[in-house]
Each structure stands twice: as structure tokens, then as C-alpha cells.
Amino acid sequence: MALRHAVLAALLDEELSGYQLAKAFDLGVANFWYAQPQQLYAELARLEEAGLIRGREVVQDTRPNKRLFQVTDAGLAELEQFTAATAKPCFIRDDLLVKVQAADRVDTETLITQLIERAAFAHAKAELFGKLLHTMRGARTEEEFLRHGERIGPYLTCLRGLAFEESNRDWCERTVTVLRERQAVEVPRQ
């Protein structure tokens, strides 16, 4: 997947400015694709040049003018083509896992501290996803929303983000418990 597809997908529901797109990425899209704001602005320019999005200038009296972007028919066709292609499997690439791999030979306390920090981050992110899901479905139950909601794609990706962060939190907490229990019985380093 390229950043272009993530940007096109983020622009499906409404016109967004570059700033709004960066916020949308930070809150919702970041659970499956991360990008820096400057990457997003550069991608918007490339997409507009390719005719996959259309921008329009909005004149503002008290602030600088802004550009709003929306997906064109060509952009929808690009997303359709992307969706038809076989999805590649994803792989975990995480420096914390490399550190845990070396747990038997490194300072365990430093590792435990990093695992606790990661668990706290994952917990906070899971709470954010929970709030986003609630906002998206409104007063409906999840089952009602999934059956009758107008757009379920963002909801389903947010559910995946929630499951991912909950899994990260649970794994970090379990790993901390294991490492502390091993410290308590002083398992010798090899």
C-alpha cells in the first residue's frame, strides 16, 4: 500500500484541508498507516497533480486562506483498482520485540520500564479508539451500526486498531509479569 491510497480513503467522506487530514490521520488512520504532516502535504500535491483529488481555495477573512480536497472519479477508480489487488500480509517490525528477544542477557529493569511505558501508551490508544467507535455509532449498538450504518469501513478499521492496542497492552503486561517473576527466583543468565 502506498500513502496515496490511505489519503484517498481518508478523503472519501468529506472535503478536508491538509490540517484536517493530518488530524484525521492522527486519530483514525494512524491505526493502519502512519504519516508525518509534511508527507501528507506532499502527497496531496502529487494526488492533485495526478488528477486523483481536486482542491479548491477557501477564502477566510481572519485567517490565511485554506485549500480543501476531495476525491475525483479518477481517485475512486484508483481506490477500486487498489482494493481489487491481493493484499500483502503484514509483518511485525518493532524494536521493543528485539529487546525482549535479548531479555535473558540484558538489564531486565530497563526492559520492564519500557514495557510498562508501551503498555500505558497502548492503553491510552485503546481508550481513544473506544471513544471514536462510540462517536461513530452514536446511540446505536455496535450490531445495529454494523448492520445499518452508512459507512462502516472507518468503524471496522478502528475496531482493528482497538484490538491491536489491547493485544499490545496485554502482551506487555504479561511480559512484565514473567520478567518480574523470573527476577524473584533469580534465574541465572546464560
Salt bridges, closest charged atoms under 4 A:
ASP13 OD1 - ARG151 NE 2.33
GLU15 OE2 - ARG56 NE 2.78
GLU43 OE1 - ARG46 NH2 2.86
GLU48 OE2 - ARG67 NH2 2.31
GLU57 OE1 - ARG67 NH1 3.94
GLU78 OE2 - ARG4 NH1 3.67
GLU78 OE2 - HIS5 NE2 2.92
ASP94 OD2 - ARG118 NH1 2.73
ASP95 OD1 - ARG118 NH2 3.88
ASP104 OD1 - ARG182 NH2 3.64
GLU127 OE2 - HIS123 NE2 3.14
ASP170 OD1 - ARG169 NH2 3.03
